Amino acid sequence: MSFDTRSLYELLPAFSRTRDQETGALEALIQAIAEQIAVLEEDLDQLYDDQFIETCADWVAPYIGDLIGYKPLHGVTAQISSPRAEIADTIRLRRGKGTAATLETLARDVTGWGACVVEHYRTLATTQYMNHLRVAPPAFADVRQAEPLERLGGAFDPFAHTAELRSPGPRRNVSTVGVHLWRLQSQPITAATAAKVDAKRFLFSPQGAPLALFTQAVPTAAGARTTALNVSQPLTRRAFAAAKAEHYGADKSLFIEGVAIDALTVCDLSNAKGNAWAHTPAAGKVAIDPQLGRIAFGTAPGAPPKVSYHYGLAGALGGGGYDREASFVSDQTPTLVPADHPNVQAALDAIAGGGRVEIVDSGRYAETLTLKATTSGAHVELRAADQRVPFLALGEELVVTGADLTSISLNGLWIAGAAIRVPAAAENRLQHLNLRHCTLTPGVSRTAAGQPAQPGKPMLIVEAGVSVEIDHCILGGILAAPGARISISNSIIDAGAPDATAYAALDGAAGGASLTMSNCTVIGKVHARRVDEVENSLFVARLAAGDSWLAPVWVDRRDVGCTRFCYLPPGSRTPRPYRCLPGAGDDAIFAQPVFTSARFGDPGYGQLSRRTPASIREGAEDGAELGAFRELYQPQRETNLRVRLDEYLRFGLEAVLVFAT
């Protein structure tokens, strides 16, 4: 029965309804009663819904979790950002408690990393029981098969091992379970223009440097075990050759437009004598070296091919093919390159009075650009389309100017060849410059060997008194005049060496502009006139022999601003630090950061190594790591995993975390 106003009113005697037609008072009373009944009905329905985790109110979910003994985690991954789904799956997961498939599922969900569980007792070399023969794994390795030998010691090791009876570690034992984790992410690049070496030789990387290609991680099917295709890891020559069909294609790990898989060969294209590469392919064939990111054609293609591939990085930082649509300044209809204009400069000239230019592909644009906003109060944005990363090979410096109250934004670009300069000309009255998700190649560009072409040269020069905001970028050193204001967050500032200049005034030595910094990794010396706030950042700097600087991190005005939750090299001169490292009782030699790689272009670039002391890996104000990858919350992910392993691991077994990347 419905308890709305009309239904209740119809239950009254006809005589009462007839008399009420003159005043309507009785109907108004019934309406008030119906409203309260509706509230009661809604409350009863919610009480019923609160019996089930799928439909309960948010505040009820923790209570249902408490009934089944659910342990809350840090909500740092999409799968556990709300505990509702994990509470709903708890009973199902507990039915598989102790099994490798369940442990893999938990590891992937609570860390967001690729995960593979290896039960070590299954991989031990033992005397066979003749009534229960175990054919795999083999006790002896076939040294003629090179590809399986590459997997030796890893998660997908096909060979048997002798037991290690000492304390648990990465060694194999009867009572240990290895949980292998892949922390690096595969970042996609789609339909980019390969860098040309000569008519037949090309490189995947648009900057013309060696690049280790990564596999595209295929999602693991429900209930299935993790295989090598389900994790993001470097793609070796032999692994690619053994499974070309699984890795080569427009929607797979790598692809060259116009090249069929039958024409593809995989070989070592490392340097031979002089400038030659080893193993030139036959006519009509195409050779790929995934470890060096090189391509060799047997027959010249005529134009640089379009290539799609994946590279490895700890997180979404700098110019990359990841999703960054939320960072776009405006949804105004943009001018498209190359659809509306064949080159970038023509498009910029067309919207100088205000507007957006969007580069819709990942092509290579070799131009000399001038970026200006000519109309007072206008905003000009030059951006890459979402999930695209165009490469701008500048012939000269990119000069940025504007009229009164103007602002300019760059988003999603990879810039090399020259720096960005904001000149101090009288006609330049630009107010704001914004860099988001951009890469300004440290060292200006890269040599054929992958080394910086001009080590230590700055990539952003700010002469005018503008406000500059840098977010999620990778760039070389910054020189900024005292009248400017620089704000940097979630970025890597890489001068190329700890004793090079990462931040200073225009002369490279005096105190630079006012600085605000959050969640940054800085490689090189820093000298600022003042800092408003520096937090959760990592400074890797030192003074060279005979250096004129007074300190590796040097702030002139130490009576204003604050420095909190940072790693500061010994001898730094900053405003009074709050909970910064190394502390008074720390060994300065031991308590310092160690990177997987400090060279731009390497897969582990900017990632803190596991050899870094825990005080730095957990030194941010919320317990995350210091530096540009703080927002990944890697210590919290590891804590989540240990909590779940304590709950789901079979009694008598001990888990060993093995970080593959």
KOLNUTI-375426 format. One record per residue (C-alpha): x, y negated, z negated. Coordinates in steps of 0.001 Angstrom, whole numbers, plus 500000, padded with zeros to 6 digits. Example, Ala and Ser with C-alpha at 12.3 -4.5 7.8 and 13.67 -1.06 7.14 Angstrom:
2
512300504500492200/513670501060492860/
END
This chain:
661
500000500000500000/501196496498500840/501239493896498066/501338490772500215/498999487825499497/496362488776502077/496107492419500929/495705491441497265/493183488722498107/491044491217500078/490759493379496928/488739490656495191/484928490825495302/483381489072498295/481412486780495959/484647485473494369/486270484922497759/483228483027499032/483200480645496075/487004480186496396/486712478877499957/485890475421498640/488969474990496368/491441477757497335/492650477896493727/492122481639493412/494028482323496639/496919480136495401/497022482186492175/497069485433494136/499936484055496283/502007483313493157/501328486825491849/502318488347495226/505621486473495197/506522487940491809/505465491421492935/507735491014495990/510635490119493702/509920493205491615/509702495391494731/513005494071496007/514620494730492644/513287498301492594/514564498885496132/517999497577495156/518060499798492086/517464502755494390/520128501560496855/522590501176493992/522488504934493496/524603505360496666/528023503955497516/527012503272501137/524175500906500182/525025499645496699/525766496019495865/529432495014495857/529516494641492076/528228498212491610/530979499873493703/533659499757490942/531241501377488492/530502504257490886/534241504575491435/534779504754487679/532265507619487436/534387509756489771/537756508602488434/538673506357491370/541898504402490860/541801500939492472/544610499895494816/546049496707496271/543751495867499194/546572495120501649/545368497215504610/542145497115506571/541145500618505444/541211499697501744/540563495950501805/537197496901500279/537188500009498059/533687501035499201/534844503259502080/537593504903500051/535229505627497153/532806507157499660/535567509413500991/536925510421497580/534910513607497230/535751514711500782/539441513977500276/539546515807496964/538311518932498698/541566518818500684/543712517933497688/547307519081498069/547087519811501804/549482518100504195/546670516776506443/544952515039503518/548213513562502256/548926512175505737/545474510605505926/545927508979502529/549405507730503385/548203506099506613/545165504511504971/546834503040501894/550020501806503594/548986501033507161/552238502687508298/552721505748510439/553055508768508163/554006512417508469/554111514913505599/556646517754505714/556307520660503279/559954521446502726/559518525049501643/558256525823505152/561504524528506683/563951526477504523/566105529286505876/565118532403503942/565570536136504205/562594537454506164/560001539674504519/559411542293507205/555674542609506471/555173538836506956/557554537565509609/557965533810510025/559154533195513564/559488529430513067/561527527533512216/564570529178513788/567610529539511562/570002528831514435/569962525840516776/570307526158520526/572986523541521214/572132523604524917/568757521986524160/569641518358523407/566164516906522807/565320519048519740/568751518228518309/567834514514518404/565065515261515913/567445516929513474/566892515633509937/563684513764510771/560016514460510254/559764516512513454/562945518533512881/562290521999514403/565154523806512636/565541525616509345/567675524214506503/569324525647503445/567786524650500137/569234521737498157/568788522532494470/570080519266493031/567859516366491960/565086515423494419/566015513034497181/565811513071500941/567111516637500764/564946519719501289/563956521865498347/561387524497497481/559370522087495320/559589518897497389/557315517354500002/558765514766502357/556511511819503178/558076510197506244/557048506588506878/557488504283509874/557436500643508753/558232498992512098/555345498115514379/555180498547518156/554518495122519658/553065495249523206/554153493191526206/551772493463529183/552596492770532840/555743490749532163/558222489837534882/561401491891534575/564696490005534377/566734490330537568/570392491404537536/570661491949541292/568457493249544118/568171496749542613/568807496271538895/566411494780536343/565797494663532588/562536494984530684/563404492056528414/562760488716530194/565830487211528523/568086489637530396/569483491434527356/569421495068526219/566192496045524474/565331499295522700/561853500323523857/559353501737521368/556576504274521671/552960503223521547/551409504935518533/548347506952519540/545735507126516737/545701510476514968/542493512440515469/540396513104512375/541763516107510506/544712516535512886/548369516524511889/550729513713512848/552944514279515875/555723512193517437/553104510539519680/551238509158516655/554025506984515230/555871503858516386/559522504727516845/562387504083519278/561920505900522576/565057507883523366/566112509026526816/565649512713526101/562300512249524331/561010510247527305/562295512788529810/560667515643527886/557235513936527817/557068511428530670/553327511919531190/552598511081527546/554686507884527580/554425506494531126/551281504718532292/549471501385532313/547930502097528907/550906503937527394/554359503158526033/555799501688529244/554868501111532867/556313499584536040/553704498343538487/553907500114541818/556108502969540561/554508506405540416/555556508871537766/556826511288540434/559409508700541562/560645508174538017/563893509521536608/565299509035533121/569027508648532648/571831506778530933/572254503363532610/574973502102530303/577890500105531689/580409501884533838/583434500229535438/583192496464535847/579619495237536190/578235498529537495/575740500788535741/576144504524535528/573948506941537503/572575504949540446/569306506615541594/568706507955545098/566662506035547677/562973505977546801/563651506810543147/563564504572540069/565725505207537003/564790504007533515/566948503846530409/564525503287527476/567342502901524948/568818499924526803/565637498694528486/567192498932531954/565658499715535362/567563500731538509/565869501080541915/567245503302544618/565533501046547173/565377497295546479/561779496268545577/562091492764547073/560795490918543993/561205491526540264/558583494085539211/555881493594536598/556557495729533544/554588496661530438/556377497993527385/556586497973523583/559321496692521290/559792497113517559/559429494457514847/558404494545511200/555370492301511779/553521490000514160/555965487110514352/557143484796517123/555927484998520705/554349488418521170/551488490313522747/549506490682519534/546079489194518744/546403485507517740/543217483968519106/542336482686515627/545331480322515788/544063478440518858/543451474768518066/540381474371520272/537973476445522353/537708473699524969/537906475060528528/541622475077529392/543522474439532592/544902477808533706/548357478722534977/548808480121537584/545120480127538591/544555476335538624/548194475261539013/551114477380540257/553581476068537678/553483474824534100/554648471236534714/551883470547537251/549288471727534732/550798469584531951/550719466492534171/547030467100534875/546030467059531175/548459464429529860/545496462353528719/544300465222526495/543399468868527015/544675472435527040/546951474383529353/546746478166529051/549232480516530714/547214483625531422/550029486080532156/553348487193530689/555316485911533637/558731484278533757/558654480506534415/562012478914535218/561253475187534970/562397471921533443/559432470665531415/558303467349529977/555400467500527545/553566464243526810/550245462918525523/549606459561527218/546225458556525756/545947457194522225/544450459747519847/544692462595522384/545680466166521647/547596468290524159/548015472042523726/550265474364525744/549516477949524854/549698481516526074/546502483459526523/545691485865523729/547882489006523841/550173487444526457/553702486054526038/555054483974528940/558806483402529058/559863479796529687/563443479706530993/564194475988530595/566726474336532849/567044471368530491/565653470349527113/561872470285526707/561175466624525872/558016465979523816/556528462455523628/553173460840522910/551204457637522470/549711456333519202/548003458908516972/548646461763519409/549409465389518639/550903468255520650/550687472013520013/552670474967521373/551300478457520809/552431481944521798/555415480924523954/558877482432524297/561352479642525091/565015480021526038/567689478154527930/567412474819526120/566055473220522959/562905471208522241/563658467528521630/561388464829520198/563242461608521159/563280458413519118/562388456186522082/560337453047521481/557492454355523630/557352457654521723/554768457286518960/553813460933518685/552291461673515290/552225465455515036/553930468461516653/552669471970515929/554501475225516756/552598478466516172/553606482022517090/556488480795519235/560006482083519779/562752479535520401/565581481958521111/568322481693518459/571577480940520246/569674479323523168/569708482522525249/571254485983525276/574182487380527213/574050490643529125/575489492308526007/572706490900523807/574888488345522030/573872484663521572/575039482568524514/575630479441522386/575913480504518729/574852477916516190/573286475498518670/569997473999517372/566726474803519141/564570472003517672/565841468418517547/563506465854515955/564735462284516343/561396460475515875/559467460075512621/556843462721513397/555221465418511317/556252468896512499/554439472062511432/555989475459512204/554065478662511496/554812482316512357/557760481372514559/561295482596515229/563715479828516139/567300478683515993/568598475823513869/566705472560513280/568113469030513295/565663466429511980/566096462698511374/565337461456507837/562097459763508933/560472463035510052/558503465489507921/559033469218508473/556728471964507172/557650475615507843/555758478754506855/556032482492507605/558975481968509952/562610482903510592/565148480095511033/568265481731512453/571436479704513035/573288482867514024/575604483118511005/575407482290507285/578018479525507657/576318477878510673/573879474966510266/570251476013510048/568825472666508882/570355469195508664/570202465670510071/571028464864513691/574784464927513074/574549468501511758/575944467580508347/573928464827506594/570664465470504796/567785466180507164/564114465213506964/561791465903504056/561168469648503969/558337471901502831/558878475632503178/556891478751502323/557550482440503075/560592481853505260/563851483635506016/566703481212506697/570068482369508066/572477479452507858/573264476407505727/570546473932504733/570973470240503880/567820468188503260/567337464740501776/564460466037499656/562137468998499409/558527468729498354/558075472444497762/560056475524498702/558610478873497646/558890482607498305/561763482045500718/565079483702501377/568270481748502134/571264483612503530/574012480983503599/577630480457502655/580322477809503044/583084478342505572/586726477928504639/587472474209504384/583788473331504732/582852469680504059/579454470682502652/579074470658498870/576722473651498756/575217476253501116/571707475019500253/571952471322499451/569187468865498549/570197465251497992/567284464272495735/566937466799492969/564649464703490776/561567465400492936/560013468515494403/560359472111493286/562049475347494309/560239478438493085/560455482198493640/563342482003496121/566697483603496712/569332480844496642/573023481539497320/575302480867494332/576358477238494150/573176475859495731/572089472328494766/568300472140494654/565578470720492401/565353472684489185/564637476271490316/561798478241488786/562200482037488696/564695482029491553/567368484635492261/570052485485491392/569204484916487744/571589484002484972/572320487639484127/572472488988487695/575580490081489508/575711487611492420/577624490088494596/575120492890494065/571909490829493940/571819489614497534/569622490477500508/570571493112503074/568800493210506440/568133496198508635/569475493900511359/570292490188511470/570623490107515273/567699488704517235/566315491335519617/567051494365517443/564026496391516234/564723495771512534/565431492044512963/564748490135509743/563494493226507891/564824493692504375/566708496959504093/565869499471501402/569375498779500063/568251495307499030/567762495098495246/564176495500494085/564329492076492436/564453490541495940/562119493030497620/559564492233494919/560650488672494114/557682486659495425/555165485211493023/552673488009493783/555236490826493730/555714490941497500/559092490597499197/560779487267499750/561030485853503236/559167485757506523/557496489161506094/556075488498502653/552489488657503931/553017492333504867/552992493162501117/555264496151501586/555971496774497868/552219496907497248/551813499397500100/554461501621498567/552800501337495145/549457502341496689/551054505444498148/552699506498494888/549394506097493040/547595508323495531/550390510915495626/550211511257491845/546519512047492203/546450514237495299/549772516066495293/549565519738494390/550744520645490889/554412521617490761/555419519675493859/557316516407493989/557012513818496756/560059512255498402/559499509062500411/561640508975503562/561610505684505477/562194506532509127/562278502853510163/
END
